């Protein structure tokens, strides 16, 4: 090869290298998403949103706003609140756009790799699943405010909160990128959308427990016994760790808003309305509230980590159906009582009162004769706020029957293994096997396999209770735990009626065996 030919070859190879490197850069450079929100017109309930996108490679960019909030199984139709939508390039020149569905904006950016999107959001819903702002505060559910590029939810996002100076505090589970600029960061849009933000003048308390950091933001702290409340939160978290053995976060935020109703779990936070339940002298109200806090906290494990395979990765554009919410929600109700017992905030008999009430609500509703537990999960998208006049006669709630099945499973497993294993072992296995090892949700078959492997026996009868309206043999299962249930008709019920409401109060079983007493002590501590 001549010297001239070698030079030509080297030039060709070098040029090829540069082209490949450039093409590879186009392929591998992730889209950058830098967002901001301002509050100039918060008194009118408007948010001003700016989305900056870089490294766009397609000539057309589809922007999508989710239509539902994970954990809140209802289509919210949040795109209706978007107004004044506008897109410009880096030279501030207008870019054409149009909508081709209710929640998809199509931007014709052509060769432009950077675009700025601006719009306003009407935020006037006092709900744990939607956004709200006024002259004094803002609560932002990011999935109801910020769009993402279709099929690009795995890319990171930053958010700057341009808050008024009079709002001094920010409560959120988002990672801080630059505290001086109120700049936050999420590794992907699933995390971003699952990180509510409360901005205002709430009381903020920082504390640690077992090596983890916590913040507690309380919008209306009147009557709050700070020392006791934080101590009780620590008891709840430590009791939960004693069951699950692991903690799936480094930092956790409690966001407790003003008086209202409802709460929602998130991947490292919870956002709940307080109902003013801060005076511990009203023991029942305080206990109910702490049950509520415990419920949302245990969702860290059960639904955020341990989850039906249909619940993640999410399709934010439509309903995500599963027949297993009786595990995700129902078991969480059961465990809120178990955790409260372990934390010393509820006695065993009090827990049985709560479980008795769940059974009464389910069994004494005519819907229990028409809808199975698995069907109640699948149809939640129809029935989340079903207020039809026939609702009580035709539907049930997995919040009522779900904890009952959790209790039966726990008792069955303990009885079959001489109290060597329990439902706790099932939950730990699901966490280790599917959340940590396989990094996915479980199928229905995998769930039952985990239960039966732990129990050592078939659980076909309990499966029947889940998938049909077969009458439950409560006495059989409660006896395993040294318990019994009162199946006498309620006062005033006629025994010849087709549908008879019963007492369904759980109490101690006389003359329980040593194993039955051991099981009862293990669960209910008496």
C-alpha positions as CSV (number, residue, x, y, z in Angstrom):
1,X,0.0,0.0,0.0
2,X,1.4,3.4,-1.0
3,X,1.8,6.2,1.5
4,X,-0.8,8.2,-0.3
5,X,-3.3,5.3,-0.1
6,X,-2.6,4.9,3.6
7,X,-3.4,8.5,4.2
8,X,-6.7,8.2,2.3
9,X,-7.6,5.1,4.3
10,X,-6.8,6.9,7.6
11,X,-8.9,9.9,6.6
12,X,-11.8,7.6,5.6
13,X,-11.6,5.6,8.9
14,X,-11.4,8.8,11.0
15,X,-14.4,10.3,9.1
16,X,-16.3,7.1,9.7
17,X,-15.4,7.2,13.4
18,X,-16.7,10.7,13.7
19,X,-19.9,9.9,11.9
20,X,-20.5,6.8,14.0
21,X,-19.8,8.8,17.1
22,X,-22.2,11.5,16.1
23,X,-24.9,9.0,15.2
24,X,-24.3,7.2,18.4
25,X,-24.5,10.5,20.3
26,X,-27.9,11.2,18.7
27,X,-29.1,7.7,19.7
28,X,-27.8,7.7,23.3
29,X,-28.3,11.3,24.5
30,X,-31.4,11.2,26.6
31,X,-34.0,13.9,26.2
32,X,-33.5,16.6,28.9
33,X,-36.6,17.7,30.7
34,X,-36.3,20.9,32.8
35,X,-39.6,22.1,34.2
36,X,-40.7,25.0,36.3
37,X,-43.9,26.2,37.9
38,X,-44.9,29.7,39.1
39,X,-47.8,31.0,41.2
40,X,-48.5,34.6,40.0
41,X,-52.2,34.0,39.8
42,X,-52.6,31.4,42.6
43,X,-55.4,33.4,44.2
44,X,-57.4,32.5,41.1
45,X,-56.3,28.9,41.4
46,X,-53.9,29.0,38.4
47,X,-50.5,27.5,38.0
48,X,-48.1,28.8,35.3
49,X,-46.1,25.9,33.8
50,X,-42.9,25.9,31.7
51,X,-41.5,22.8,30.1
52,X,-38.0,22.9,28.5
53,X,-37.0,19.9,26.4
54,X,-33.6,19.4,24.8
55,X,-32.0,16.7,22.6
56,X,-35.2,16.0,20.6
57,X,-34.5,13.8,17.6
58,X,-37.9,13.3,16.1
59,X,-39.6,15.8,13.9
60,X,-42.8,15.4,15.8
61,X,-43.0,15.4,19.6
62,X,-46.1,14.0,21.3
63,X,-46.7,15.5,24.8
64,X,-49.0,13.5,27.1
65,X,-50.7,14.4,30.4
66,X,-51.8,11.5,32.5
67,X,-55.5,11.0,33.1
68,X,-55.3,9.2,36.4
69,X,-53.2,9.1,39.6
70,X,-51.8,5.7,40.7
71,X,-53.5,4.6,43.9
72,X,-56.6,6.5,43.0
73,X,-58.5,4.3,40.6
74,X,-60.6,6.9,38.8
75,X,-60.2,8.7,35.4
76,X,-59.7,12.3,36.4
77,X,-59.9,14.0,33.0
78,X,-57.2,16.5,34.1
79,X,-56.5,17.7,30.5
80,X,-59.6,19.8,30.8
81,X,-57.8,22.2,33.1
82,X,-55.0,23.0,30.6
83,X,-55.3,26.5,28.9
84,X,-53.1,28.9,26.9
85,X,-50.9,26.1,25.5
86,X,-48.0,27.5,23.5
87,X,-44.7,26.2,22.0
88,X,-41.6,28.1,20.9
89,X,-38.1,27.2,19.8
90,X,-34.8,28.5,21.3
91,X,-35.2,31.7,19.3
92,X,-38.7,32.2,20.7
93,X,-40.3,31.5,17.4
94,X,-43.8,29.9,17.5
95,X,-44.0,26.2,16.7
96,X,-47.2,24.7,15.3
97,X,-49.1,22.1,17.4
98,X,-52.4,20.3,17.5
99,X,-54.3,17.8,19.6
100,X,-55.1,14.3,18.4
101,X,-56.7,13.0,21.6
102,X,-58.0,14.4,24.9
103,X,-54.6,14.2,26.6
104,X,-52.0,14.3,23.7
105,X,-50.6,17.5,22.2
106,X,-48.6,17.0,18.9
107,X,-45.8,19.5,18.4
108,X,-44.4,19.9,14.9
109,X,-40.8,20.8,15.9
110,X,-39.2,19.5,12.7
111,X,-35.4,19.8,13.0
112,X,-35.5,21.8,16.2
113,X,-34.0,19.8,19.1
114,X,-35.0,22.3,21.8
115,X,-38.5,23.5,22.5
116,X,-40.2,25.4,25.3
117,X,-43.8,24.6,26.2
118,X,-45.9,27.0,28.3
119,X,-49.4,26.6,29.6
120,X,-51.6,27.4,32.6
121,X,-53.4,24.8,34.8
122,X,-56.6,25.5,36.7
123,X,-55.9,23.9,40.1
124,X,-59.0,24.1,42.3
125,X,-59.5,20.5,43.4
126,X,-59.0,19.8,47.1
127,X,-58.2,16.2,46.6
128,X,-55.2,13.9,47.4
129,X,-55.2,12.9,43.7
130,X,-55.4,16.3,42.1
131,X,-53.8,19.8,42.4
132,X,-54.9,22.9,44.3
133,X,-53.6,26.4,44.8
134,X,-54.8,29.6,46.4
135,X,-53.3,32.8,47.8
136,X,-51.8,30.9,50.8
137,X,-50.5,27.6,49.5
138,X,-50.3,25.0,46.7
139,X,-50.6,21.3,46.6
140,X,-49.3,19.8,43.4
141,X,-49.7,16.3,42.1
142,X,-47.1,16.4,39.3
143,X,-49.0,13.9,37.1
144,X,-52.0,16.4,36.9
145,X,-49.8,19.4,36.0
146,X,-46.7,18.3,34.0
147,X,-46.6,16.5,30.6
148,X,-44.1,14.0,29.4
149,X,-42.9,13.0,26.0
150,X,-44.8,9.9,24.9
151,X,-42.8,6.7,25.5
152,X,-40.1,8.8,27.3
153,X,-41.0,8.3,31.0
154,X,-37.7,6.7,31.9
155,X,-35.8,9.9,31.4
156,X,-34.8,12.1,34.3
157,X,-36.6,15.4,35.1
158,X,-35.8,18.5,37.1
159,X,-38.3,20.9,38.6
160,X,-37.9,24.5,39.8
161,X,-40.6,25.9,42.1
162,X,-40.8,29.7,41.7
163,X,-42.8,30.1,44.9
164,X,-43.8,33.5,46.4
165,X,-41.5,34.7,49.1
166,X,-44.4,34.6,51.6
167,X,-44.6,30.8,51.2
168,X,-41.6,29.7,53.3
169,X,-41.8,25.9,53.3
170,X,-41.7,23.1,50.8
171,X,-42.7,19.5,51.6
172,X,-42.0,16.8,49.1
173,X,-40.3,13.4,48.7
174,X,-38.4,14.7,45.6
175,X,-34.6,14.8,45.8
176,X,-33.2,18.2,46.2
177,X,-31.0,19.3,43.3
178,X,-30.3,22.9,44.5
179,X,-32.0,24.0,47.7
180,X,-31.1,27.7,47.2
181,X,-33.1,27.7,43.9
182,X,-35.9,25.4,45.0
183,X,-34.7,23.0,42.4
184,X,-35.7,19.3,42.6
185,X,-34.8,16.1,40.7
186,X,-36.4,12.8,39.8
187,X,-34.6,9.9,38.1
188,X,-37.7,9.2,35.9
189,X,-41.3,10.3,35.4
190,X,-42.7,7.5,37.4
191,X,-40.9,8.8,40.5
192,X,-41.7,12.4,39.5
193,X,-45.4,11.7,39.1
194,X,-45.4,9.8,42.4
195,X,-44.0,12.8,44.4
196,X,-46.6,15.3,45.7
197,X,-45.5,18.8,46.6
198,X,-47.0,21.0,49.3
199,X,-45.9,24.6,49.4
200,X,-47.0,27.2,52.0
201,X,-46.3,27.9,55.6
202,X,-46.7,24.5,57.2
203,X,-44.9,23.5,60.3
204,X,-41.9,21.3,59.3
205,X,-40.3,18.9,61.7
206,X,-37.2,16.9,60.8
207,X,-36.2,13.7,62.6
208,X,-34.4,10.4,62.2
209,X,-35.3,6.8,63.0
210,X,-33.1,3.8,62.7
211,X,-30.7,5.6,60.4
212,X,-33.3,7.0,58.0
213,X,-34.2,10.7,57.6
214,X,-37.8,12.0,57.8
215,X,-39.6,15.3,57.4
216,X,-43.1,16.0,58.7
217,X,-45.0,18.9,57.3
218,X,-48.2,19.9,59.1
219,X,-50.4,22.6,57.6
220,X,-52.6,23.0,60.7
221,X,-50.5,22.1,63.7
222,X,-52.9,23.4,66.3
223,X,-53.2,20.9,69.1
224,X,-50.3,18.9,67.9
225,X,-48.2,17.3,70.6
226,X,-45.0,17.3,68.6
227,X,-43.0,15.0,70.9
228,X,-45.7,12.4,71.3
229,X,-46.7,12.4,67.6
230,X,-43.1,12.0,66.3
231,X,-42.5,9.3,68.9
232,X,-45.7,7.5,67.7
233,X,-44.6,7.7,64.1
234,X,-41.2,6.2,65.0
235,X,-43.1,3.3,66.8
236,X,-45.1,2.7,63.7
237,X,-42.1,2.7,61.4
238,X,-40.0,0.4,63.7
239,X,-43.0,-2.0,64.0
240,X,-43.3,-2.2,60.3
241,X,-39.5,-2.8,59.9
242,X,-39.8,-5.6,62.5
243,X,-42.3,-7.3,60.1
244,X,-40.7,-6.6,56.7
245,X,-37.0,-6.5,57.8
246,X,-36.1,-4.0,55.1
247,X,-36.7,-0.3,54.5
248,X,-37.2,0.7,50.8
249,X,-36.1,4.4,51.0
250,X,-33.4,6.7,52.4
251,X,-35.8,9.6,53.1
252,X,-39.5,9.7,53.7
253,X,-41.9,12.7,53.9
254,X,-45.2,13.0,55.8
255,X,-47.3,15.7,54.1
256,X,-50.3,16.4,56.4
257,X,-52.6,19.0,55.0
258,X,-55.5,21.0,56.4
259,X,-58.9,19.6,57.3
260,X,-60.3,17.4,54.6
261,X,-60.8,13.8,53.7
262,X,-58.6,11.1,52.2
263,X,-55.0,10.2,51.8
264,X,-52.7,8.7,49.2
265,X,-49.5,6.6,49.4
266,X,-46.4,7.5,47.4
267,X,-43.0,5.9,46.8
268,X,-41.3,7.8,49.6
269,X,-44.0,10.0,51.0
270,X,-47.7,10.2,51.9
271,X,-50.1,13.0,51.5
272,X,-53.2,13.1,53.8
273,X,-55.8,15.4,55.1
274,X,-55.7,15.6,58.9
275,X,-59.3,16.2,59.9
276,X,-57.8,17.9,63.0
277,X,-57.0,14.6,64.6
278,X,-54.1,15.9,66.7
279,X,-55.6,15.9,70.2
280,X,-54.7,12.5,71.8
281,X,-57.1,13.1,74.6
282,X,-59.8,11.9,72.1
283,X,-58.4,8.4,72.1
284,X,-60.6,6.9,69.4
285,X,-60.2,9.8,67.0
286,X,-56.4,9.7,67.5
287,X,-56.3,6.0,67.1
288,X,-58.3,6.2,63.9
289,X,-56.0,8.8,62.5
290,X,-52.9,6.8,63.4
291,X,-54.4,3.8,61.7
292,X,-54.8,6.0,58.7
293,X,-51.2,7.1,58.8
294,X,-50.1,3.5,59.3
295,X,-52.1,2.4,56.3
296,X,-50.5,4.8,53.9
297,X,-47.1,4.0,55.3
298,X,-47.4,0.3,54.8
299,X,-48.3,0.9,51.2
300,X,-44.6,1.5,50.8
301,X,-44.3,-2.2,50.9
302,X,-47.7,-3.4,49.7
303,X,-48.5,-1.8,46.4
304,X,-45.4,0.3,45.8
305,X,-42.9,-2.5,46.2
306,X,-45.1,-5.6,46.4
307,X,-47.6,-5.1,43.6
308,X,-49.8,-7.0,41.1
309,X,-48.0,-7.2,37.8
310,X,-50.7,-4.9,36.2
311,X,-49.8,-2.0,38.4
312,X,-46.5,-1.0,36.9
313,X,-45.1,0.1,34.5
314,X,-48.2,2.2,34.3
315,X,-50.2,3.2,31.3
316,X,-51.1,6.8,32.3
317,X,-53.6,7.1,29.4
318,X,-56.3,4.7,30.5
319,X,-57.5,2.4,33.2
320,X,-55.0,-0.2,34.5
321,X,-57.1,-3.3,35.4
322,X,-56.3,-5.9,38.1
323,X,-58.2,-8.4,40.1
324,X,-55.8,-8.2,43.0
325,X,-56.5,-4.9,44.8
326,X,-57.9,-6.9,47.6
327,X,-54.3,-7.8,48.3
328,X,-52.9,-4.3,47.7
329,X,-55.6,-2.4,49.7
330,X,-57.3,-5.1,51.8
331,X,-54.1,-6.6,53.2
332,X,-52.9,-3.1,54.0
333,X,-56.0,-2.5,56.1
334,X,-55.2,-5.8,57.9
335,X,-51.6,-4.9,58.5
336,X,-52.4,-1.4,59.7
337,X,-54.0,-3.1,62.8
338,X,-51.2,-5.6,63.2
339,X,-48.6,-2.8,63.0
340,X,-50.5,-0.6,65.5
341,X,-50.6,-3.5,67.9
342,X,-46.8,-4.0,67.6
343,X,-46.3,-0.3,68.0
344,X,-48.3,-0.3,71.3
345,X,-50.9,2.1,69.9
346,X,-53.8,-0.3,69.7
347,X,-54.6,-3.4,71.8
348,X,-55.6,-6.7,70.2
349,X,-59.2,-6.5,71.2
350,X,-59.4,-3.1,69.7
351,X,-58.0,-4.5,66.4
352,X,-60.6,-7.3,66.5
353,X,-63.3,-4.6,66.9
354,X,-62.0,-3.0,63.7
355,X,-62.0,-6.3,61.9
356,X,-65.5,-7.2,63.2
357,X,-66.7,-3.9,61.7
358,X,-65.2,-4.8,58.3
359,X,-67.0,-8.1,58.3
360,X,-70.3,-6.5,59.3
361,X,-70.0,-3.9,56.5
362,X,-69.4,-6.6,53.9
363,X,-71.7,-9.3,55.1
364,X,-74.6,-7.1,56.0
365,X,-74.6,-5.4,52.6
366,X,-76.7,-7.2,49.9
367,X,-73.8,-6.6,47.5
368,X,-72.0,-9.5,49.2
369,X,-74.4,-11.9,47.5
370,X,-73.8,-10.5,44.0
371,X,-70.1,-9.3,43.7
372,X,-67.0,-11.3,44.3
373,X,-63.8,-9.8,45.9
374,X,-61.8,-10.2,42.7
375,X,-64.6,-8.6,40.7
376,X,-64.7,-5.6,43.1
377,X,-61.1,-5.0,42.3
378,X,-61.5,-5.2,38.5
379,X,-64.6,-3.0,38.5
380,X,-63.2,-0.3,40.8
381,X,-62.8,2.0,37.8
382,X,-66.6,1.9,37.6
383,X,-67.4,2.0,41.3
384,X,-64.8,4.2,43.0
385,X,-67.4,6.9,43.5
386,X,-70.5,4.9,42.6
387,X,-73.4,6.7,44.3
388,X,-76.2,5.0,42.3
389,X,-79.2,4.1,44.4
390,X,-78.6,0.4,43.9
391,X,-74.9,0.5,44.8
392,X,-75.3,-1.0,48.3
393,X,-77.3,-3.8,46.9
394,X,-75.0,-4.8,44.1
395,X,-71.3,-4.0,45.0
396,X,-68.8,-4.5,47.8
397,X,-65.6,-2.9,48.8
398,X,-62.2,-4.7,48.9
399,X,-61.5,-2.4,51.9
400,X,-64.0,-4.5,53.8
401,X,-63.6,-8.1,52.6
402,X,-59.9,-7.8,51.7
403,X,-58.7,-7.5,55.3
404,X,-61.0,-10.4,56.2
405,X,-59.2,-12.6,53.7
406,X,-55.9,-11.4,55.0
407,X,-56.9,-12.5,58.5
408,X,-58.1,-15.9,57.3
409,X,-54.9,-16.5,55.3
410,X,-52.8,-15.5,58.3
411,X,-54.7,-17.9,60.6
412,X,-54.6,-20.7,58.1
413,X,-50.9,-20.5,57.5
414,X,-50.1,-20.3,61.2
415,X,-52.4,-23.3,62.0
416,X,-50.8,-25.4,59.2
417,X,-47.3,-24.6,60.3
418,X,-47.8,-24.8,64.1
419,X,-47.3,-21.0,64.2
420,X,-43.8,-21.3,62.7
421,X,-44.9,-19.2,59.6
422,X,-47.4,-16.5,58.9
423,X,-48.7,-14.1,56.3
424,X,-45.6,-12.0,57.2
425,X,-43.5,-14.7,55.5
426,X,-45.6,-14.4,52.3
427,X,-45.1,-10.6,52.3
428,X,-41.4,-10.8,52.8
429,X,-41.1,-13.4,50.0
430,X,-43.0,-11.3,47.6
431,X,-40.9,-8.3,48.5
432,X,-37.6,-10.2,48.1
433,X,-38.5,-12.3,45.0
434,X,-40.5,-9.8,42.9
435,X,-39.6,-6.3,44.0
436,X,-35.9,-6.8,44.7
437,X,-34.8,-9.9,42.6
438,X,-37.1,-9.8,39.5
439,X,-38.0,-6.1,39.8
440,X,-41.6,-6.6,38.7
441,X,-45.0,-7.3,40.0
442,X,-46.4,-10.7,40.8
443,X,-49.1,-12.6,38.8
444,X,-52.2,-14.0,40.5
445,X,-50.8,-17.5,40.2
446,X,-47.5,-16.4,41.7
447,X,-49.3,-14.9,44.6
448,X,-51.2,-18.0,45.4
449,X,-48.1,-20.1,44.9
450,X,-46.3,-18.0,47.5
451,X,-49.1,-18.5,49.9
452,X,-49.4,-22.2,49.4
453,X,-45.7,-22.8,49.6
454,X,-45.6,-21.0,52.9
455,X,-48.7,-22.8,54.2
456,X,-47.6,-26.2,53.0
457,X,-51.2,-27.0,51.9
458,X,-53.8,-26.1,49.3
459,X,-55.7,-22.9,49.9
460,X,-58.4,-23.7,47.4
461,X,-61.2,-22.8,49.9
462,X,-59.9,-19.3,50.5
463,X,-59.5,-18.9,46.8
464,X,-63.1,-19.7,46.4
465,X,-64.0,-17.0,48.9
466,X,-62.0,-14.5,46.8
467,X,-63.4,-15.4,43.4
468,X,-67.1,-16.2,44.3
469,X,-69.8,-15.1,46.7
470,X,-69.6,-18.4,48.6
471,X,-70.4,-18.0,52.3
472,X,-67.3,-17.9,54.5
473,X,-66.9,-20.4,57.3
474,X,-65.7,-17.9,59.9
475,X,-65.8,-20.2,62.9
476,X,-63.4,-22.7,61.2
477,X,-60.6,-20.1,60.7
478,X,-61.1,-18.0,63.7
479,X,-60.9,-21.1,65.9
480,X,-57.3,-21.5,64.8
481,X,-56.5,-18.3,66.6
482,X,-58.5,-19.0,69.7
483,X,-61.4,-16.8,68.5
484,X,-65.1,-17.1,67.6
485,X,-67.7,-14.9,65.9
486,X,-71.3,-14.1,66.9
487,X,-73.5,-15.1,64.0
488,X,-76.8,-14.3,65.7
489,X,-79.2,-12.0,63.8
490,X,-79.1,-8.3,64.7
491,X,-81.9,-7.2,67.0
492,X,-85.1,-6.7,65.1
493,X,-84.1,-9.0,62.1
494,X,-86.7,-11.6,61.2
495,X,-85.3,-15.1,60.9
496,X,-87.5,-16.0,58.0
497,X,-86.3,-13.1,55.8
498,X,-84.2,-14.0,52.8
499,X,-81.4,-11.6,53.7
500,X,-80.6,-11.5,57.5
501,X,-78.1,-9.0,59.0
502,X,-76.0,-10.5,61.7
503,X,-73.9,-9.4,64.6
504,X,-70.4,-10.6,63.4
505,X,-68.6,-9.6,66.6
506,X,-65.3,-11.5,67.1
507,X,-64.4,-12.5,70.7
508,X,-62.2,-15.0,72.6
509,X,-62.9,-18.7,72.2
510,X,-63.4,-20.5,75.6
511,X,-61.2,-23.5,76.3
512,X,-58.7,-22.7,73.5
513,X,-55.9,-25.2,72.9
514,X,-52.3,-24.3,73.6
515,X,-51.6,-23.8,69.9
516,X,-54.7,-21.6,69.5
517,X,-53.6,-19.5,72.4
518,X,-50.1,-19.2,71.0
519,X,-51.4,-18.0,67.6
520,X,-53.7,-15.5,69.2
521,X,-50.9,-14.1,71.4
522,X,-48.6,-13.9,68.4
523,X,-51.1,-11.8,66.4
524,X,-53.2,-9.9,69.0
525,X,-51.0,-9.9,72.0
526,X,-53.6,-11.3,74.5
